[in-house]
Amino acid sequence: MKLITTIKQYRKLNNITQEQLAQMVNVRRETIQRLEKGSYNPSLKLAYDISKALNISIEKLFIFK
């Protein structure tokens, strides 16, 4: 199973930089970068925090294929 994320698309729709999103969810910018590339699987809490920051459901941000 592969994790696909749409974080980058929703982040850009909201005009939020990686740095800003990282600050909003209390992680480093590199973590956001790795999430967007699909090279990092987030904890449930981080996935929840990102979904709240972007005001989108977890199911739309993280897709398993």
N, C-alpha and C positions, 0 to 999 in steps of 0.2 A: 504494500500500500504506500502511495506517495502523497505527501501533504502539499497542497497547492494553496497559496494565500492570495488574497485580493487586497491586502493591506495597502499596498502602494497606490492602487487605483482610488480607494476611498480616502486615503490620506491626501492625495492630490486634489480630489474633488472638494475637500474641505480646506484647501490651501494651507496645509500643515507640513512643515519640514520634518525630516527624520529626527532632527535634534529636538524640535518642539514636542513631537509625539513621545520621544524617549523621556523627556522631562515630565510629561503628563502621566506616564505610567511608571516612573521611577526606575528606568533602566538606562544603559548606555546606548548611544546612537548606533554603535556597532551591532547591538542586539537587534535593533529594528532593521538594520541593513541585512543581517543574516536571516531574519524572519522573512523579509521581502524576497530574498533569493531562494528561500525554501531550504536553506541549509541548517535550520535550527527549529526544533519542535518546542513550542512554548509550554509552560506549565498551564494548568487550568486557570489559575489566578491571573496570570499574565494575559492569556487569551480573553478572559472576562474584562480585565482592565482596558485592554485595547479596544474591545467592542464598545465599552461604555464611552471611552474617549472619542471614538469616531461615530458614536451613535448609530451603530449597525449591529445586527445579530452575529453571534459567533459563527453560526452556520453559513452566513454569507462571507465571512472573512477567512474561514479555514475549511477547505474541502479535501476530503480523502478520496483518492482515485486508485 
